[in-house]
C-alpha cells in the first residue's frame, strides 16, 4: 500500500474452529496497482523491509515467560496497559510467603509513569475471588449462557446487516458472465478483429464491475465465515467453562482457556474478560469481580483483600 500496490488474498482461513490461517501461494494473490496510494519510493520501502528482517533475526530468540505463574500475563493495568508483576516475601520462617501482584510499570518507574492508584492484589484472594465468581456464574448458568448467546447473536446480526441484500448465486453468475465477456474481448483482439485500444476501452467498465462484485462477494463470504466461527467459539467456550474447576491445581495455560484478561481499573473495579472468541471484538465482555465478591479495603487480612 505504501508504494501503490494493493495485494489481497495473501492468507486464507485454514480452520474456522481454531482460527488457524494459512499462507497462499503468490499465484493466488490478487494484485492491483493503485499509484494514487503511493507515499514513499520503492527504495525507501525496500530499505524498511531489510531493517524489519534484521530486527526479526536479532530479537526472535527472546522468549516471553508468560506462563510461569498462574496469573502471568493475565492481569492488566487499565491506566498504562502494562501487565501486573508477581511479588513474593517471606515475613516469617514459620509461615508461608505472601504473594501479591501490582502494576509492573508503576512499580518500576513510579507514579509519574502510570496514573493508576497503588493497588496490590493478593494472589490467594484473587484465586478465591475467581473461584467464587465462577461458582456464582455456574449456579446461574442459564442466565449467564443466555447473556453470552445474546451478545453472540447481536454481533452476528451486525455482520449480516452490513452485507444485507446480496444474493450469492446472482453475484457469482454475474461474475462468470463478466469474465467470459472479458475473455471474448481478448480473443477478438488477438485475432485482430478489433484493435487493442478498442478491447481495453471496452474492458474498463467490465473490470470495474468485476472489482465491485468481487469485493461484495468477499465480504459476504467473510460474514458467513465469521458467523460460523462465532457460533463454534461460543459453544466451545460454554463446554470448557461448564467443565472448568478453578478450585483444582490449574496452570496458567489452562486458565487462559477460560479467562482472556483480568483488567484492574481501581480497587473496586477488577474486570474479568472471558476467552470466548479471541479476535471477535465485543464478544469478550467484562464482569466486575466486586459485583460478586466483596472487596474489603479496610481489612488487615491481606489474604482476603486487594489493597
N, C-alpha and C positions, 0 to 999 in steps of 0.2 A: 504494500500500500504506500510506503514512503517513497518509492520510486515509480509509482503509477502502474504497478502490476497487481491485479486482483486475482488471487488464487483461492478457489473453493474446492472442497472435496479431498483435502489432504488426509482427513481421517473419517472414519465411519464407526457407527456403534457395532461392536462385536457381540455384546451380550447385554440386553436391556435390563436383565435382572441383577447383574453385578456392576453395571455402568462401565464395563471394560470397553476400551476403544482400540481400534487397530489402524495402522497407517496404510494408506492406499498407494499403489504404485503410481509413478509420475504420469503414466499414460492415461490414468483415470482422473487426473486433476482437471479442473475447469479453469483455464487461464484466459484472462482478458486484459488488454492494455487500456488503461484509463489515464492518459497523460495529465489530465486536469487535477489528479490527486497528488502528483509528484511534489515533494517538499525538499528532497535532498538529491544529490548526484549519485550516480552508480558507484563512484569511487568512495564516497562517504559511507554508503550502505555496506560495501564490501569490507571496508576497514572496521565498521561496527561488528560485522559478523566474525571477523578474526579476533577481535577483543573478547566477544562473548565466548567463543570457543576456547580461548586461552584461559579465561576466568573459570569456565566449567571444568577444565582439566586441573586447575590449581586448587579448587575448593571441593571437588566432588568426593574426595576421600574423607571429608569430615562427617562424622556420624552424630546424629542427634540422639541423646539419651532421653527419649521422650516416653519411655515405658518402664523406667526403673522402679518408680513408686506407684502406688495405687492411683493418685491424682496427678501424676506427671502430665504436663501439657494439657490439662483439662480445665484448671481454674484460671480465669482471665480477669484482669482489671478492666473495668468499664471505662476508666478515665484515660489510660495510656495504651491499653490493648496488650500489655505485656502479660506473660504467664506469671502465676504465683510460684514462689520458690519454697521448698521444704526446708525447715529448720528443726534441729533436734538438740535437746540439752538435758543432761543428767543432773537433776537438782540434789538427789540423794542416792548413795550407793545401794540403799535398801529398797528403792522404789524404781519403777520403770521410767525411762526417759519421757519427757514431754515433747510432743511433736506438733508443730504448727506450720501454717502456710501464710505467706504475705507477699505483697506485690514486689517482684524482683527489681523493677526499675526504681521504685520509691526507696526500697531497702538499699540499693547500690548507690543511687545518686541524690537521695534526699527529696524533700517535698517540693523543691524547686523544679524538678523534672517530671513530677506526677501530681496532679491536682487532687487526688483522692485523699480521704482521711486515712489515718493509720488504722489498718484492720488486720487483726491476727486471728486466723481461723484455726481452731484446734482440730487436729486430724480425727481424733476419736469422736468429737462432737459432730463433725461433718459426716462420718460414717453412720452414726446413729440417726442423724437428721435425714440422710438419704434413705436409710432403711425404713424409717417412719413414713417418709413421703411415698416410697414405692408401695408399702403395705396399704397406705390410705388409697392410692390410686387403684390398686388391685381389688381392694374391698368394694370399691365402687367402680369396677372396671367397665361396666356398661356405659356409665356416663362419660368416663374418660375415653373409651374407644369411640363412642359416638362423636365426641368433640374432635378427635383426630380424623375420623372419617368425614365429618362435616368440613373441616379445613381442607382435606384432600379433594373433596368434590368441588369446593369453591375454586380451587386452583385449576382443576381440570376444565371447569366451565369457562374460566377466564381465557385459557388457551384456545378452547373451541370457539369462543366469541371472536377472537382475533382472526380466525380463518373461516368464519361462517360464510355460507353462500357458495361454497366451492363443491362442485360435483366432480369427483376424481375421474370417472370414466370420460366425461366430456373434455376435461383438460388434457388427459392422456391422448385421446383420439385427435384432438386439435393439434397437439404437438407432433403427432405422427404425420398428419396432413401437411403441416408446415415444413417438416424435414424432407418429406417427399418432394414438395414443390421446390425446395432449395436444391435438391439433388437434380431435379429436372432442368433447372436453370444452368447448373454446372455442366450437365451433359450437352445442352444446346450450345453453350459457349465453346466447349471442347470441339464439337462438330462444326463450329464456325457458322451455325445457323443464326446466332445472334452475337453481337460483339461483347467483349469482356466488360466494357463500360455499361452496356445495357443490362448484363447479368448482375453486376454489382449494384446498379441502381435499383433493380427490382428486388434484390436481396435485402436491402436496408430495412424496409418495414417488416419483412419476414423475420429477420434476425432480432429486431426489437420485440416483436410479439413472442418469439421463442424465449427470449430472455425473461420477459414478464411472466409468461406462463410457467416457466421452469422455476422461477422464484416462488410463485404461489404454490406450485406443487410441492416444492421442497419444504415450505412452511407447513403445509398440510400433513406431509409425512412426518415432520418433526412433532406436530401436535399428536398424531396417532402414537408415535413412539413414546413421547413424554407421558401420555395418558396411561399406556401400558406400564411404563416404568413406575409411575406414581402408585398405581394400584398394587403392583408387585412389591414395592417398597413398604407400603402401608401394611400389607399382610405379613411380610417378613418381620417387620418391627413388632406387630401385635403378638406374633408367635414367640419371638425372642423375649419380649417383655413379660409375657404370661409365665414363661418358664424360668425367669431370672430370680435368683436367690441372692440378695445382697448381703444377707447375714453370713453367708459362707466365706471361704477363703478365696476371694476372687482376685484376678490380676487386672492390671491397667488395660491390657488388650481386651479382656472380657467386658470390663466396664464401658469401654468405648463403643461396644456394640449397641449399647442402650443409651448412653449419655454422649452427646456431641460436645457440650461445653457447660461449664459452671461459671456464670458471669457475676462478678461482685460489683454492685452499684454502691451499696452502703452497708452498714451493719445489719440493717433490717430488710435489705433487698439483695438477696442472693438467688439468682435465677438459674434454673436447670433447663437446658435445651436438649431435648431428646433427639437421638440419632435416627430419625425416621427416614429421611432421604438426604444424602449428603449435599447434593448440588441442586436441590429444588428449593428456591427461595420462598420463604413464607410458610413452609411446612413444619420447620423445626421451631415451633412457637414455645415461648418460655413459661415456666411455672415457678412462682416465688416460693422458696422453701419456708419462709416465715408465715405463709398462708396456712401451713400445715403444722410446722414445728415452732414452738415458742422460743425466741432468742432472748435470753436473759442477760443483758449487757451489764447488769449491776452485780451479778453473782461472782463470788470469789472462786467458784469451782471451775477451773479453766477447762476441764474435760467436757464440760457441758455448755460451752458458750463460744461466741465469736466476739473478740474484744478489739 
